[in-house]
Amino acid sequence: MNKTFLGGAAAIALATGSALFAQAATPAQHAPHRQQAELRTDVQGHVAKMFARVDANHDGFITDAEMQAAGAQREAKFAEHAKERADKFDPAAMFARLDTNKDGKITQAEADAVHNARAQAKGKAPSKGHAAAGMFARLDSNKDSMITRAEFDTAAAQMHARMEQAGVHRGGGFGEHMIQAADLNKDGKVSAAEMQQMALQHFDKADLNHDGKLTPDERKQSRPAKRAQKA
């Protein structure tokens, strides 16, 4: 929840998170987002920790200036990490890991094998119809059921450019939006109680079956509704 309410609106899903490239990434290159269920009973603890970090003068309130300062620190760290990831981005090594028979091309079977090996290494069952299939189709630009090094490099160059751009450009204004949304009594600052109330309201809206547990599927399903409310 701390990620959701402090940086959620500005978070970026980097191109390296796409399924096929993720299969080939090394641990140093790719740290997959941990999709875990969250309990409603944990919300207060997460928000309290986030609030304490942002409340720089420890007066029990978060002002727009404090929120903007915290956001600037996050932006700087994100830019640094994005640059590090872009610098480590190695399409040649990634292609080699996917091209298991070393014939200079990647088939869907090879991509599936790498995907399933990663799943089994994490203790998960191999899946069918996973996101890698859609990614494979997009990379296979001439639709001949194989991805050549040229096709892979073209997609990799586009992803590398997006990674670099992510390090220098992110949506701003989140601090102001946060203050306006959570400042229930409109006094220009947010108390811990107001922050807790807003966090729980967001949790309850996303908890579609109201069981006090927010699953990755529920978070995914709630995103279209949030976008519709902002439109």
LUMRO-558044 format. One record per residue: x negated, y negated, z of N, C-alpha, C in turn. Coordinates in steps of 0.05 Angstrom, whole numbers, padded with zeros to 5 digits, always signed. Each point is the difference from the previous one (the first is absolute). Example, Ala and Ser with C-alpha at 12.3 -4.5 7.8 and 13.67 -1.06 7.14 Angstrom:
2
-00264+00114+00156+00018-00024+00000-00018-00024+00000+00007-00021-00014-00016-00024+00001+00015-00022+00014
//
This chain:
231
-00016+00024+00000+00016-00024+00000-00017-00025+00000-00024+00001+00012-00016-00024+00000-00008-00008-00028-00006+00020-00017-00006-00006-00028+00025-00012-00014+00023+00011+00006+00024-00008-00013+00007-00029+00005-00003-00009+00026+00010-00026+00007-00022-00022-00001-00025+00007+00001-00021-00020-00002-00009-00003-00029-00002+00022-00014-00011-00003-00027+00017+00013-00021+00024+00010+00007+00016+00015-00019+00006-00015-00025+00008-00025+00002+00009-00015-00023-00023-00006-00019-00025+00001+00010-00023-00006-00016-00016+00024-00008+00009+00024+00009-00016+00024-00005+00000+00007-00029-00022+00010-00010-00003+00007-00028-00006+00030-00003+00015+00013-00017-00006+00028-00006-00021+00000-00023-00025+00003+00006-00021-00002-00020+00003+00022-00021-00010-00006-00023+00003+00019-00022-00014+00026+00006-00020+00001+00017-00013+00025+00007+00018+00018+00015+00023-00009+00008+00018+00018+00014+00017+00016-00019-00002-00005-00026+00016+00015-00019-00008+00029+00000+00019+00018-00006-00003+00028+00005-00025+00013-00013-00003-00004-00026-00021+00014-00014-00027-00009+00009-00004-00026+00003-00026-00010+00009-00005+00007+00029+00021+00002+00016-00004+00007+00028-00010+00029+00002+00008+00017-00019-00009+00028+00001-00030+00002-00003-00012-00019-00016-00028+00002-00006-00017-00016+00019+00012-00017+00016-00015-00018+00017-00014+00015+00023-00024-00009+00007-00013+00012+00023+00010-00013+00025-00005+00011+00024+00009-00012+00025-00010-00029+00003-00024-00005-00010-00012-00027+00003+00014-00020-00019+00012+00011-00021+00012-00018-00020+00029-00005+00006+00013+00019+00012+00029-00001+00002+00009+00008+00027+00014-00017+00014+00011+00007+00026+00031-00001-00002+00013+00023-00006+00029+00001-00004+00015-00011+00023+00021-00015-00006+00017-00011+00021+00014+00023+00015-00002-00001+00026+00012+00022+00016+00030-00005+00004+00015+00015-00015+00029-00002+00002+00010+00017+00023+00005-00013+00022+00009+00015+00024+00026-00011+00010+00015+00017+00013+00026-00008+00012-00006-00018+00024+00017-00020+00004-00003-00019+00022+00025+00002+00018-00004-00001+00026+00021+00002+00019+00009-00028+00009+00026-00003+00004+00010-00026+00010-00012-00007+00027-00005+00020+00016-00011-00005+00026-00029-00010-00001-00013+00003-00023-00027-00010-00003-00002-00029-00010+00023-00010-00009+00000-00027-00012-00010-00021+00019+00010+00000+00025-00007-00021+00019-00030+00000+00005-00012+00024+00003-00029+00001+00005-00016-00011-00023+00008+00008-00025-00014-00010-00024+00002-00030-00002+00024-00010+00004+00004-00029-00003-00014-00016+00021-00001+00011+00025-00014-00013+00022-00030-00003-00007-00012+00021-00011-00028-00002-00007-00005-00020-00022+00017+00000-00020-00002-00020-00022+00003-00028+00011+00020-00004+00017+00006-00026+00010-00024-00011+00016-00012+00017+00016-00023-00008+00017-00023-00009-00018-00004+00013-00023-00022-00007-00018+00005-00027-00013+00025-00006-00007+00006-00024-00014+00003-00024+00019+00009+00005+00024+00004-00022+00020-00028-00008+00010-00013-00017-00015-00028-00007+00005-00004-00014+00027+00019-00017+00008-00004-00015+00025+00014+00014+00024+00012+00023-00006+00012+00017+00021+00021-00015+00017+00016-00016-00014+00021-00015+00015+00027+00014-00002+00001+00024-00012+00025+00015-00003+00016-00008-00024-00011-00016-00018+00015-00008-00024-00019+00001-00024+00011+00005-00023-00015-00001-00025+00010-00023-00016-00018-00018-00007+00007-00023-00017-00007+00006-00029+00009-00017-00017-00006+00003-00029-00031-00002-00004-00013-00018+00015-00029-00003-00003-00014+00026+00008+00009+00013+00022-00013+00025+00009+00005+00022-00021+00025+00000-00011+00006+00021-00020-00017-00004-00025-00003-00026-00008-00017-00005-00024-00029+00007+00005-00010-00005+00024-00028+00007+00006-00004+00030-00001+00019+00015+00012-00002+00029-00001+00002+00010-00028+00017-00013-00016+00002+00008-00028-00025-00005-00016-00013-00022+00006-00025-00007-00014-00022+00021+00007-00001+00009+00025-00019+00020+00007+00005+00026-00014+00026+00007-00002+00007+00025-00014-00007-00002-00030+00005-00024-00012-00007-00004-00028-00029+00004-00005-00017-00011+00018-00029+00001-00003-00009+00029+00002+00011+00015+00019-00008+00028+00003+00010+00016-00024+00024-00005-00009+00010+00014-00023-00017-00005-00025-00007-00025-00004-00017-00006-00023-00027+00014+00001-00011+00001+00024-00026+00014+00003+00003+00030-00006+00021+00012+00011+00004+00029-00005+00007+00005-00029+00015-00017-00013+00007+00004-00028-00025-00001-00017-00018-00019+00006-00025-00002-00015-00017+00025+00004-00001+00010+00024-00015+00025+00006+00011+00023-00016+00026+00002-00001+00013+00022-00015-00005-00003-00030+00002-00024-00010-00005-00005-00028-00029+00007-00007-00018-00007+00017-00029+00005-00005-00005+00030+00000+00015+00016+00016-00004+00029+00001+00016+00015-00021+00017-00014-00014+00017+00013-00020-00017+00012-00022+00000+00027-00003-00017+00014-00018+00016+00018-00019+00010-00011-00023+00016+00016-00018-00013+00025-00010-00027-00001-00005-00014+00023-00010+00002+00023+00019-00005-00005+00026+00001+00021+00020+00028+00010+00003+00020-00018-00001+00028+00008+00003+00008+00018-00023-00008-00007-00025+00007+00016-00023-00013+00028+00003-00025+00000+00009-00014+00026+00003+00015+00018+00019+00011-00011+00022+00014+00017+00019+00026+00011-00011+00013-00015-00017+00025+00009-00012-00005+00019-00023-00021-00004-00015-00007+00017-00023-00015+00024+00010+00016+00019+00012-00012+00022+00014-00016+00020-00018+00008+00002-00025-00014+00019-00018-00021-00015-00017-00004-00026+00005-00021-00016-00012+00000+00001-00031+00025-00002-00011+00001+00000-00030+00006-00028-00010-00002-00021+00017+00003-00027-00009+00029-00010-00002+00018+00015+00012+00028-00008+00000+00014+00012+00025+00022-00013+00007+00015+00008+00024+00028+00010-00009+00007+00024+00007+00026+00010-00006+00018-00003+00024+00026+00003-00005+00019-00001+00022-00006+00022+00020-00008+00024-00010-00006+00022+00018-00024-00007+00018-00020-00013-00010-00022-00008+00016+00008-00021+00021+00016-00019-00008+00009-00020+00019+00017+00012+00022+00017+00019-00008+00017+00015+00020-00018+00015+00019-00021+00013-00011-00017+00017+00017-00014-00018+00021-00010-00023-00008-00013-00018+00019+00020-00010+00020+00024-00007-00009+00020-00010+00018+00007+00021+00021+00004+00025-00009+00008+00021+00018-00023+00007+00020-00025-00001-00010-00022+00005+00017-00002-00021+00023+00006-00025-00007+00000-00021+00020+00023+00005+00020+00023+00008-00010+00023+00005+00018-00007+00023+00019-00011+00022-00010-00007+00022+00017-00021-00007+00020-00019-00017-00007-00021-00008+00018+00012-00016+00024+00023-00012-00005+00014-00015+00021+00021+00017+00014+00001+00026-00007+00019+00017+00013+00028-00002-00011+00003-00011-00024+00026-00003-00013+00003+00020-00022+00025+00007-00006+00006+00019-00021-00003-00014-00027-00009+00014-00021-00002-00012-00027+00028-00009-00009+00001-00022-00014+00026-00011-00008+00003+00000-00030+00025+00000-00009+00006-00002-00028+00014-00026-00006-00004-00011-00023+00013-00025-00008-00010-00023+00016-00026+00001+00009-00011-00021+00017-00006-00025-00017-00009-00021+00013-00005-00025-00013-00022+00001-00020-00019+00020+00002-00022+00002-00018+00010+00005-00029+00023+00014-00002+00011+00006-00027+00006-00026-00015+00013-00018+00014+00007-00026-00012-00025-00016-00007-00019+00000+00018-00025-00014-00005-00015+00012-00024+00000+00027-00002-00013+00013-00022+00013-00009-00027+00026-00001+00000+00014-00009-00025-00008-00028-00008-00004-00018+00020-00007-00027-00006-00028-00003-00010-00018+00017+00011-00028-00001-00009-00004+00013-00027+00017+00019-00006-00002+00014-00026+00013-00017-00021-00015-00020-00009+00012-00021-00018+00009+00011-00027-00014+00020-00011+00008+00011-00026+00018+00024+00002+00008+00007+00025+00019+00021+00005-00008+00027-00012-00025+00007+00002-00009+00026-00010-00005+00020+00022+00011-00006+00024-00001+00018+00023-00028+00004+00011-00017-00020-00004-00026+00000+00012-00010-00029+00002-00016-00005+00021-00011-00026+00004-00030+00001-00007-00008-00016-00020-00028-00001-00007-00015-00020+00018-00026+00000-00002-00015-00019+00016+00006-00029-00008+00005-00004-00026+00007-00027-00009+00026-00010+00012+00020+00018+00000+00026-00007+00012-00003-00006+00030-00016+00017+00013-00004-00003+00029-00014-00026+00006-00021-00006-00016-00016-00024+00005+00017-00025-00004+00018+00001-00020+00018-00024-00005+00017-00005+00025+00012+00021+00010+00017-00003+00024-00016-00008+00024-00024+00011+00002-00018-00006+00023-00008-00029-00001-00005-00011-00023-00008-00028-00003+00023-00018+00009+00025+00007-00007+00023-00015+00008+00003+00001+00030-00003+00023+00012+00002+00003+00029-00022-00016+00015-00024+00001-00011-00022-00014+00013+00006-00030+00000+00011-00010-00023+00007-00028-00001+00021-00008+00021+00020+00018+00003+00020-00006+00020-00011+00001+00028-00019+00018+00005-00013+00002+00026-00015-00026+00007-00014-00010-00020-00015-00025+00004+00019-00023+00004+00022-00001-00015+00019-00021+00003+00014+00001+00027+00005+00024+00010+00012+00003+00026-00017-00013+00022-00026+00000-00004-00018-00011+00020-00001-00030+00001+00010-00013-00021+00000-00029-00001+00027-00013-00001+00021+00016-00003+00027-00012-00002+00020+00018+00014+00013-00011+00019+00022+00013+00014+00022-00020+00005+00024+00010+00002+00023-00018+00004-00003-00014+00027+00003-00026+00001-00002-00015+00024+00027-00008+00012-00001-00016+00021+00024-00009+00012+00013+00019+00019-00013+00022+00006+00013+00020+00018+00003-00010+00028-00020-00016+00009+00001-00010+00028+00025-00018+00004+00004-00018-00019+00024-00018+00001+00025+00016-00001+00002+00020-00017+00024+00016-00003+00005+00016+00026-00022+00010+00012+00002+00015+00025+00011-00017+00022-00010-00025+00003+00010-00018+00020+00029-00006-00003+00008-00006-00025+00028-00007-00005+00018+00023+00005-00008+00025-00006+00017+00023+00003+00002+00008+00029-00022-00002+00015+00001+00010+00028+00007-00022+00020-00001-00025-00007+00005-00022+00018+00031-00003+00003+00011+00017+00017+00029+00001+00003+00012-00025+00011-00014-00013+00019+00011-00024+00012-00010-00026-00014-00015+00004-00022-00008-00023-00017-00015-00022+00016-00019+00009+00016-00016-00020+00015-00028-00002-00012-00004+00012-00024-00026-00003-00013-00021+00019+00009+00006+00019+00016-00019+00020+00010+00015+00026+00006-00015+00021+00001+00012+00027+00004-00010+00012+00026+00019+00008+00017-00007+00013+00025-00003+00030-00005-00011+00013+00020-00003+00029-00002+00027+00014-00002+00020-00011+00015+00027+00012-00001+00012-00003-00027-00004-00024-00013+00011-00004-00027-00013+00019-00020-00026+00003+00003-00014+00018-00018+00009+00029+00003+00004+00008+00025+00010+00027+00005+00027+00004-00012+00017-00020+00004+00028+00003-00011+00000+00002-00030-00017-00016-00014-00001+00001-00029-00011+00027-00009-00020+00010+00014-00012+00025-00008+00020+00023+00003+00015+00000+00021+00020+00021+00005+00022-00002-00021+00008-00024-00007+00021-00004-00021-00010+00012-00027-00025-00006-00007-00011+00011-00025-00001+00031+00002-00008+00010+00022-00002+00029+00004+00027+00013-00004+00021-00011+00013+00026+00011-00001+00012-00001-00028-00006-00020-00015+00010-00002-00028-00013+00022-00017-00025+00005+00005-00015+00020-00016+00006+00028+00009+00008+00004+00025+00006+00026+00011+00028+00009-00009+00001+00011-00024+00025+00004-00013+00018+00020+00014-00011+00020+00013+00017+00019+00014+00002-00005+00030-00011-00023+00008+00002-00010+00028-00007+00022+00021-00022+00014-00006-00009+00020+00020-00024-00010+00016-00006-00026-00002-00022-00011+00015-00027+00007-00011-00001+00011-00024-00026+00007-00012+00001-00011-00029-00021-00014-00007-00002-00012-00027-00020+00017-00016+00010+00014-00020-00017+00018-00016-00010-00014-00025-00021+00011-00013-00009-00012-00025+00021-00002-00021+00018+00020-00002+00022-00001-00019+00019-00023+00006+00006-00005+00025+00018-00021+00007-00012-00027-00006-00026-00003+00005-00014-00025-00007+00002-00005-00029-00004+00021-00016+00001-00002-00029+00027-00008-00010+00021+00012+00012+00027-00005-00008+00009-00029+00008-00012-00010+00021+00009-00026+00010-00012-00023-00016-00021+00005-00015-00014-00021-00015+00018-00014-00021+00016+00015-00016+00017-00013-00020+00020-00019+00014+00010+00008+00023+00020-00017+00014-00014-00025+00010-00024+00001+00009-00015-00024+00010-00005-00018-00024-00007+00011-00023-00005-00017-00023+00025-00013-00009+00023+00014+00001+00025-00012-00008+00008-00023+00018-00006+00003+00026+00007-00022+00019-00016-00025-00005-00025+00004-00009-00018-00023-00006+00007-00014-00026+00013+00015-00018+00006-00011-00027+00020-00022+00001
//
